[in-house]
Amino acid sequence: MREPVCFSRCDAGSAPLYDLALLAVVYVVFAGFLHGAAMVAPAGVAAGESAAVAAPWLTAMTGAFQVRHRRRRRGLHR
């Protein structure tokens, strides 16, 4: 795991801003998982089985965060 983000050099609004940004990500992740699990449930796929497939996939997808950041910084992704 990473070191915690230090807000001592930032303004007082930085910590709550990061908090809300991370909560926005987690809400979308959980909603997306529940939606995906509901989509495959009629095919007989249990939520636990969906989770076993989704967890490593999500890890792979989050690896693209830095790539997208670099592309955006270079003006390649708007």
Beta strands, then each sheet from edge to edge (+ up, - down):
end
